[in-house]
Amino acid sequence: MKILGLSAFYHDSAACVIDDGVVVSAAQEERFSRRKHDHRFPGAAVAYCLEAAGLAASQLDSVAFYDKPWLKFERLLETYLAFAPQGLPSFCKAMPLWLRQKLWMENLIRNRLPGYEGEILFPEHHQSHAASAFYPSRFERAAVLTSDGVGEWATASWGVGDGSRLELAQELYFPHSLGLLYSAFTYYTGFRVNSGEYKIMGLAPYGRPTYVDRIREHLVDLKDDGSFRLNMKYFNYCQGLTMTSRAFDRLFEGPPRRPEGPLTQKEMDLARSVQVVTEDIMLRMARHVRRRTGERYLCLAGGVALNCVANGKILREGIFDDLWIQPAAGDAGGALGAALFAWHQVHDGPRPSDGRADRQLGSYLGPSFTVDEIETWLRRRELPYHRLATDEMTETVADLLVAEKVVGWFSGRMEFGPRALGARSILGDARSQKMQSVMNLKIKYRESFRPFAPACLAEDVSDLFELDRPSPYMLLVADVQKRRRRAMTASEEALFGIEKLNVPRSDVPAVTHVDYSARIQTVHAETNPRFHALIAAFKRRTGYGVVVNTSFNVRGEPIVCTPEDAYLCFMRTEMDVLVLEDCVLYKEEQPQLEEEGDWRDLYELD
């Protein structure tokens, strides 16, 4: 049975095709449209997924959309009525799109899939998240916990997966939402909601938990089981066009920071404080789920599951024996979850017995390009390059990394989800003291405080970090091993806030955050042999089986999808080398990129 899963019309729209429960292809629309967090119908992603599966729309057996539009519309109407007349501007902005498009989802899907005459299923939003968390995992039985901004009414849920069955037992309802609480602080500190939350997580270690008591006293009535109620006096997302209210401004002594305004210690302290509260809520939820289910394993999805610091704390607390986190935990992963829900819950399909421990296949589910296709493209554009044998290419790139060159790495199928995992990555030497600032300011064109992640050989993870298990999707944070840390001087210990940034803290300073933590990706020969071979070659030269890995894009741009995307990003930044499969391009050999105007104007800088 061939099933197409869809998510769309909020943010991060995506498509996925599964065949008898096996994930064949999945991709976000933004990678094709080049519009970050593209919310529109994922027409290009659908076309790719069908092509990769060798299908026409008429050959699909089922289509599943990741939530119930009519139920979500009910929530919007009830919310606007409850806050009337305050919500009139927001109501007037939202209703035309709903009345013109979102309410007629079945007709829209059929119009966009000519030739398809089968059923269209609409699982609930958190059912889709839960399915995306449990079914691809390696666990035959597990508890499931989901948390995000809001679906239809639910903002969090928990349940149990057993074989091919999944049942949700309890939900938390709008407007009480951990995702929206975090987004409120994202907005207040001057970052963009639904895309800047990870910046808060990265900023938090520079701050102090100064506002934790104020948040707990005024904003959140938190119970032992992790359920909570928000004091809606301080929030504006139910009735207005902003996340926070004037009461919130008074509570935190000033208006929101203007986007792109200077970052102060206040923003750092706010980030640290909301991160502490978020971790506390997630830990309480996890403990409650363990008590209620008795399960040894936990699967996580929903946008809050991208908070890898909280995930790492759940793991270290030993609440569950192990975790599995959906790499596309946000709305994009809802497309995958909807398809899997339809296969297992509606059509009673079994879980595949293919012997794989992880059914997400490393999340390498997007488009790929052969070396011959890439060579044809390079020759047509008369671009200088060097085609090497695969082994020679690996050794050459390892030498370049040792020489502190920044390398754009384009290899294999594109990742599904927000993290670059060694298919569309920018790489550097983790031992370099200058690499973080070089990459942030000259390559990524983003805030200097942002940390970079290490990609390490799976077999070396415990030698480098305080982690004793795989983390293939960069969704767990752990500390650098104590023996690798550098002792701070008294003057360095006294540094405050952003002053901490340029102090090396370990023998892998480019991937060690100011609190000695790192967001870890373990690289496995089974799922990405080329990337594993590259890091192994780097280790043979240096003794370190770890490199800097950040997503192949600049600020405000989606991760690259095609060789052309990669080349343009390479030329518009100060990257030194571009690797397109076995083709190596050096910046100094390239012709000048002919474009009118400043290239920065081509990007939407958030």
C-alpha angles and dihedrals in degrees: 000000000000116000130184117208121201138190122180151138101051108058137308098027114197146167135220137183123206127185115205089335096312115121107236103171141351134173143159120244093230091070091062101034093042089223108126114237089003107195099188126109105295096239096151092043090051091050091051094046093050092046092049089051092047092239141132118214089251090062095059117108097200143004123208127194116204101239145013109265095194092053091049089049089053090055092050093050094047091048094050091048092049092054099035131174091017094066097054098110091049091045092052091049096049104039101067092059092046095047094043100041125350098060092055096055097140092053091045093051093048091049090052093047104053111195096025112122102162133103125300115211128200113198116183118269097251092043086059092048092048092049091050089052101046110031099055091044125101092239123104089197127021146144115252127212124184129184132169142131099290139309117189097318102324121091097176137010142176134200145136132272119205119177106306095346128087126182128183114215106183140014139193115221139221136297088032102077134153090202092053092046089056091044090052089060090043088057094043093052091053103259129123117268115240092020108041100055093098088056089061089053090051093046095049098083090060091060141066125240089247096140101042095103091046091052092048094045099045111018111032130043098196125192129203092254092058095255115128146170124227121220098239091200086084099047133070104187095101096059109009145054095251132064100232136043135224088262087061089051091052092046092054095036105246148025123290117285112263112248110264090013119133117288113236135189088263092065090047091051092047090051092050092047098051090044090055091050092046092052090049092052093047092049091050091048091050093049091049092050091049091050094048098043105029088214121151096213134054130203120199134199140151125082093288089062087070087071093101093180090062090044090054091051092052088053095046092048088063093227089141129020091237144351136221118196124193105242091215091047096157130068094302089064089054088078090059092044093050091053092047091046090054093049098046106027103033102030097030092233118172124239110262115266096210096130094245117140092207118036094194090077093223087305089274093141105129136087123309133190129214122235089246091054090050092048091051090052093048093048093048089056092041093235119162115241143150120233111208135180109264095252092047091048091053093050092046094051091047089055090050092052091050087054088056095250118155110234130199105214119201112175137147127331118355117252122256110224136035098293128085106227103182100294099082102016142137110222136200143162110285090203093062117106092204099045098091095053093041093052095043098046104028104029110024097028091215142122113310094227094066113113126223126227128238121232106203136175107270090231091056100047096103091049090057105030141027091255127111101190143047122288101182097161101050091245101124127074120206135164126262111256111273094236089059095052122103118231112245122231119234091255092050091049089054093057116116136211117326090001086080092065103090098041110109109230105181143006087274097050097161091067100033113099122213091266091051092255131129135194099231134211116187112207117216127200090217096061103027111017095168095053091044090051091051094052090045089054089050089051092052088059100040110018089241120110093196138087136180110265122189131159119279099246142076126247112295095016128100119245110279118266108180134038088254091054089050094048094049092049090047093052096044093055137049095259111143103209138020122204116196103183102295095347116098121199124191119209095224091057096052124101117243112278106245110217132138118245132000111324091223088071088066092068132072100231110208 
